[in-house]
Amino acid sequence: MAHDHEHTEPPSDIELRVKALESLLTEKGIIETAALDELIDTYENRIGPRNGARVVAKAWTDPAFKQRLLTHGTEAIAELNFSGVQGEDMVVVENTPAVHNAIVCTLCSCYPWPTLGLPPTWFKSAPYRSRIVIDPRGVLSEFGLIISKEKEVRVWDSSAEVRYLVLPERPAGTDGWTEEQLAELVTRDSMIGTGLPRSPNGK
């Protein structure tokens, strides 16, 4: 569960080397910053989270898979061939009409890469990592997500040992939809708990 402390770690050796390489390539005109930003955005917001969206969509349509996912997350996710580094020990927590879950890593930025791709910048930021634990409703409201007082908010703290994934509530009005259609409604933020799936009517 969540911790109430904040610990800011210095950049790792790899992070420093990546930054140095990025600066060098940009200075030499080999890559453009805008193109690099677009590439990162693609993996952070589009390609990466599609894996998680497929996991969620299958859970919405297959009760037996959903049960396996909530009981043995790592193994169930591996059934869809989404496993590997940063996803070895997965726990999936379910949003319900009574409970809303949100994910954080208070120590650094542990994140389930195989299912969600690259972590967003805000997930790694010290303000999010400290404030979501102390004032989860307030932080979620800043994402445009208002949680009613009747609903419990649970904050889960990822670590090097375990990473969490939120199974959001299936949107109403999607009866009869295929897994592919449902996956299009699943957003990255809905699997972190800072957002909800898209509405089936596009609103």
C-alpha positions in Angstrom: 0.0 0.0 0.0 0.9 3.6 -0.2 3.7 5.2 1.8 3.6 8.8 3.1 7.1 9.7 2.4 8.9 11.2 -0.6 12.3 10.2 -1.8 13.9 11.8 -4.9 16.6 9.8 -6.4 19.3 11.3 -8.6 19.2 10.2 -12.3 20.6 6.8 -12.9 23.8 6.3 -15.0 21.7 5.1 -17.9 19.4 8.1 -17.7 22.4 10.5 -17.7 24.0 8.6 -20.7 20.7 8.8 -22.6 20.5 12.5 -22.0 24.0 13.0 -23.1 23.5 11.0 -26.3 20.3 12.8 -27.0 22.0 16.2 -26.6 24.9 15.2 -28.9 22.7 13.8 -31.6 20.5 16.9 -31.5 23.6 19.2 -31.7 24.9 17.4 -34.7 21.6 17.6 -36.4 21.2 13.8 -36.6 17.8 14.0 -34.8 15.3 16.7 -34.3 13.9 17.4 -30.9 10.4 17.5 -32.2 10.8 14.2 -33.9 12.2 12.6 -30.8 9.3 14.1 -28.8 6.8 12.6 -31.2 8.5 9.2 -31.0 8.4 9.2 -27.2 4.7 10.3 -27.3 4.0 7.4 -29.6 5.4 4.8 -27.2 4.1 6.6 -24.1 0.5 7.2 -25.2 -0.3 5.0 -28.2 1.7 1.8 -28.8 2.6 1.0 -25.2 -0.8 1.3 -23.6 -2.4 -0.8 -26.3 -1.1 -3.9 -24.6 -2.8 -3.0 -21.4 -5.9 -2.0 -23.3 -6.1 -5.5 -24.7 -5.7 -7.0 -21.2 -8.6 -4.8 -19.9 -10.8 -5.6 -22.9 -10.4 -9.3 -22.5 -11.2 -9.0 -18.8 -14.3 -7.1 -19.6 -15.5 -9.9 -22.0 -14.1 -13.0 -20.4 -15.1 -13.6 -16.8 -12.7 -16.6 -16.4 -9.8 -14.5 -17.6 -10.9 -11.6 -15.3 -10.8 -13.9 -12.3 -7.3 -15.2 -13.3 -6.2 -11.6 -13.8 -7.3 -10.4 -10.4 -5.9 -13.6 -8.7 -2.7 -14.1 -10.6 -2.0 -10.9 -12.6 1.4 -11.8 -13.9 0.4 -15.2 -15.2 -2.8 -13.9 -16.8 -1.1 -11.1 -18.5 1.5 -13.5 -19.8 -1.3 -15.5 -21.5 -1.5 -12.5 -23.9 2.3 -12.5 -24.3 2.8 -9.2 -22.4 5.5 -9.9 -20.0 9.2 -9.2 -19.4 11.4 -6.6 -17.6 9.4 -4.2 -15.4 6.4 -6.6 -15.6 7.6 -9.7 -13.7 5.3 -9.3 -10.7 2.0 -7.7 -11.6 -1.0 -7.1 -9.3 -4.3 -6.0 -10.9 -6.8 -4.0 -8.8 -10.4 -3.5 -9.9 -12.4 -0.3 -10.0 -16.0 -0.9 -8.8 -19.0 1.3 -8.1 -17.7 1.4 -4.5 -13.9 1.7 -5.0 -11.6 3.7 -7.2 -7.9 2.7 -7.4 -4.9 4.9 -8.3 -1.3 3.9 -8.8 1.9 5.6 -7.7 5.5 4.8 -7.0 6.6 7.0 -4.1 10.3 5.8 -4.2 11.1 6.4 -7.9 9.1 5.5 -11.0 8.4 1.8 -11.0 6.0 1.2 -13.8 4.6 -1.8 -15.8 6.3 -1.2 -19.1 5.1 -4.4 -20.9 1.5 -3.3 -20.4 1.6 0.5 -20.3 4.7 1.4 -22.3 6.8 4.4 -21.1 5.8 6.1 -17.9 4.4 9.6 -18.4 6.6 12.5 -17.1 4.0 13.4 -14.4 4.1 9.9 -13.0 7.8 10.3 -12.3 7.4 13.8 -10.8 8.0 14.4 -7.1 4.7 16.4 -6.7 2.6 13.6 -8.0 4.5 10.9 -6.1 4.0 12.7 -2.8 0.6 14.4 -3.2 -1.4 11.5 -4.5 -0.8 9.7 -1.3 -1.7 12.6 1.0 -4.6 14.1 -1.1 -5.7 11.6 -3.7 -9.1 13.2 -4.4 -7.5 16.6 -4.9 -4.8 15.3 -7.2 -7.3 13.3 -9.3 -9.5 16.4 -9.6 -6.5 18.1 -11.2 -6.7 15.4 -13.9 -10.3 16.2 -14.3 -11.5 13.2 -12.4 -14.0 13.9 -9.6 -14.5 11.0 -7.3 -17.7 11.1 -5.2 -17.4 11.1 -1.5 -19.4 7.9 -1.3 -16.6 6.1 -3.2 -13.5 4.9 -1.5 -10.2 5.9 -3.1 -7.3 3.4 -2.7 -3.7 4.4 -3.6 -1.3 1.5 -4.5 2.4 2.0 -4.2 4.5 0.2 -6.9 8.0 -1.0 -6.1 10.8 -2.9 -7.6 9.1 -6.1 -6.3 5.5 -5.4 -7.5 3.8 -3.2 -10.1 0.1 -2.5 -10.2 -2.4 -2.1 -13.0 -5.9 -0.7 -12.6 -8.8 -2.7 -14.2 -11.2 0.2 -14.9 -15.0 -0.2 -14.9 -16.5 -1.2 -18.2 -18.4 1.8 -19.7 -22.1 1.4 -19.9 -23.7 1.0 -23.3 -21.1 -1.4 -24.6 -23.0 -4.6 -24.5 -22.2 -6.8 -27.4 -19.0 -4.9 -28.3 -16.0 -6.9 -29.4 -12.7 -6.9 -27.5 -11.2 -4.8 -30.3 -13.9 -2.2 -30.0 -13.7 -2.2 -26.2 -9.9 -1.8 -26.3 -10.3 1.5 -28.2 -12.1 2.9 -25.1 -9.3 2.0 -22.7 -6.9 4.9 -22.0 -3.5 4.8 -20.4 -4.7 7.0 -17.5 -7.6 4.7 -16.8 -5.1 1.9 -16.2 -3.2 4.1 -13.8 -6.3 5.4 -12.1 -5.9 9.1 -13.0 -8.6 8.9 -15.7 -11.6 6.8 -17.0 -12.1 4.9 -20.2 -13.5 6.8 -23.1 -17.3 7.1 -23.5 -18.8 4.7 -26.1 -20.7 7.7 -27.6 -17.4 9.7 -28.1 -18.3 12.3 -25.5 
